[in-house]
Amino acid sequence: MPSLSQQIAHHVLAKYVEPARKSRQTMIEVNAGEVHRALGLKNRVASVCTTLESQKFQKESRLFLFRTTGPESGRSTTVSFIYYLEEPGRTSEMSQHDKHRGEKLKALYGISAKTFRELGGGEEFLRRERDWGPDAWERYEAEEDERKRKGAA
């Protein structure tokens, strides 16, 4: 028997995604409460929402989550998920972007590693910062306190 997540994904594909693709729509809106009711679930709204926002579901369904509407908790029958539909055989701009996700962060990590190495390592850098003395704000407060004492005298 398929898992609950698989049942939810299959339902959304059959009732929302495939009909939208056949009619050449580029966006769809899926309401968590409607999916929950259609599957006859009880107290499983959080599972529906988790499945609909999961990267796995989006990737397998060739969808890109554009926006989520509803309460901040993101777990309610009033939550709606608005997706872009990727065209079959064509990689969307967002999918191309996902391929390169993290490359810029990795480059920054390399820069930081080199800098910390030049400073004797991260621990050495932190030790010197701590030994250096008060930070700028603490120095400012100390100077202000000193001025007030001099002014009061």
C-alpha positions as CSV (number, residue, x, y, z in Angstrom):
1,M,0.0,0.0,0.0
2,P,1.4,3.4,-0.9
3,S,2.4,5.8,1.9
4,L,0.2,8.7,2.8
5,S,2.6,11.1,1.1
6,Q,2.5,9.0,-2.1
7,Q,-1.3,8.9,-2.0
8,I,-1.4,12.7,-1.6
9,A,1.1,13.2,-4.5
10,H,-0.8,10.8,-6.7
11,H,-4.1,12.6,-6.1
12,V,-2.6,16.0,-6.8
13,L,-1.0,14.8,-10.0
14,A,-4.2,13.1,-11.2
15,K,-6.6,15.9,-10.2
16,Y,-4.6,19.0,-10.7
17,V,-1.3,18.7,-12.5
18,E,-2.1,16.4,-15.4
19,P,-5.4,18.2,-16.3
20,A,-3.6,21.5,-16.2
21,R,-0.8,20.2,-18.4
22,K,-3.4,18.9,-20.9
23,S,-5.0,22.3,-21.1
24,R,-1.6,24.0,-21.4
25,Q,-1.9,26.0,-18.2
26,T,1.4,27.3,-16.7
27,M,0.2,27.7,-13.1
28,I,-2.0,25.8,-10.7
29,E,-3.3,26.4,-7.2
30,V,-3.8,23.5,-4.8
31,N,-5.7,24.0,-1.6
32,A,-4.6,21.7,1.3
33,G,-8.2,21.5,2.7
34,E,-9.6,20.3,-0.7
35,V,-6.9,17.6,-1.0
36,H,-7.5,16.6,2.6
37,R,-11.3,16.3,2.1
38,A,-11.0,14.6,-1.3
39,L,-8.8,11.8,0.2
40,G,-11.2,11.4,3.2
41,L,-8.4,12.1,5.7
42,K,-8.9,12.9,9.3
43,N,-6.4,15.2,11.2
44,R,-3.8,14.9,8.5
45,V,-3.6,18.5,7.2
46,A,0.0,18.8,8.3
47,S,0.9,15.8,6.2
48,V,-0.8,17.2,3.2
49,C,1.0,20.5,3.6
50,T,4.3,18.9,4.2
51,T,3.9,16.7,1.1
52,L,2.8,19.7,-1.1
53,E,5.8,21.8,-0.1
54,S,8.4,19.1,-0.3
55,Q,11.2,19.3,-2.8
56,K,10.7,15.6,-3.6
57,F,7.1,16.2,-4.7
58,Q,8.0,19.2,-6.7
59,K,10.8,17.6,-8.5
60,E,9.0,14.4,-9.3
61,S,5.9,16.3,-10.5
62,R,8.0,18.9,-12.4
63,L,6.5,21.8,-10.4
64,F,8.1,24.9,-8.9
65,L,6.4,26.3,-5.8
66,F,5.8,30.0,-6.6
67,R,3.9,31.0,-3.5
68,T,2.1,29.7,-0.4
69,T,-1.0,31.6,0.9
70,G,-2.6,31.1,4.3
71,P,-1.7,31.4,7.9
72,E,2.0,31.7,9.0
73,S,2.0,28.2,10.5
74,G,1.6,26.8,6.9
75,R,-0.5,24.0,8.3
76,S,-4.1,24.6,7.8
77,T,-7.0,23.7,5.5
78,T,-6.9,27.3,4.2
79,V,-3.3,27.0,2.9
80,S,-3.0,27.1,-0.8
81,F,0.1,26.2,-2.9
82,I,0.6,28.0,-6.2
83,Y,2.9,26.2,-8.6
84,Y,4.5,26.8,-12.0
85,L,4.3,23.8,-14.2
86,E,7.5,22.9,-16.1
87,E,7.0,21.9,-19.7
88,P,7.9,18.3,-20.5
89,G,11.3,18.0,-22.2
90,R,12.3,21.6,-21.3
91,T,14.3,22.6,-18.2
92,S,12.9,25.6,-16.5
93,E,15.0,28.6,-15.4
94,M,14.4,27.6,-11.8
95,S,15.6,24.0,-12.4
96,Q,18.8,25.4,-14.0
97,H,19.2,27.6,-11.0
98,D,18.8,24.6,-8.7
99,K,21.7,22.8,-10.4
100,H,24.0,25.6,-9.3
101,R,22.6,26.1,-5.8
102,G,25.3,26.4,-3.2
103,E,28.2,27.1,-5.6
104,K,28.5,30.8,-4.5
105,L,28.4,29.7,-0.9
106,K,31.1,27.2,-1.5
107,A,33.3,29.9,-3.1
108,L,32.8,32.1,0.0
109,Y,33.8,29.2,2.2
110,G,37.0,28.9,0.2
111,I,37.7,32.6,0.7
112,S,37.1,32.4,4.4
113,A,39.2,29.3,4.8
114,K,42.2,31.1,3.1
115,T,41.7,34.2,5.3
116,F,41.5,32.2,8.5
117,R,44.5,30.1,7.5
118,E,46.5,33.4,7.0
119,L,45.4,34.5,10.5
120,G,46.6,31.3,12.1
121,G,43.2,29.4,12.0
122,G,39.7,30.2,13.2
123,E,40.5,29.5,16.9
124,E,43.6,31.7,16.8
125,F,41.6,34.5,15.2
126,L,38.9,34.3,17.9
127,R,41.4,34.2,20.7
128,R,43.1,37.3,19.4
129,E,39.7,39.1,19.0
130,R,38.8,38.2,22.6
131,D,42.3,39.3,23.9
132,W,42.2,42.5,21.9
133,G,39.8,44.1,24.4
134,P,36.3,45.7,24.3
135,D,34.5,46.1,21.1
136,A,33.7,49.6,19.7
137,W,30.4,49.8,21.5
138,E,31.9,48.9,24.8
139,R,34.7,51.5,24.3
140,Y,32.1,54.1,23.4
141,E,30.1,53.4,26.6
142,A,33.2,53.5,28.7
143,E,34.2,56.8,27.2
144,E,30.7,58.2,27.8
145,D,30.8,57.1,31.4
146,E,34.2,58.8,31.8
147,R,32.9,62.0,30.3
148,K,29.9,62.0,32.6
149,R,32.1,61.5,35.6
150,K,34.4,64.4,34.5
151,G,31.4,66.6,33.9
152,A,29.8,65.8,37.3
153,A,33.1,66.7,39.1
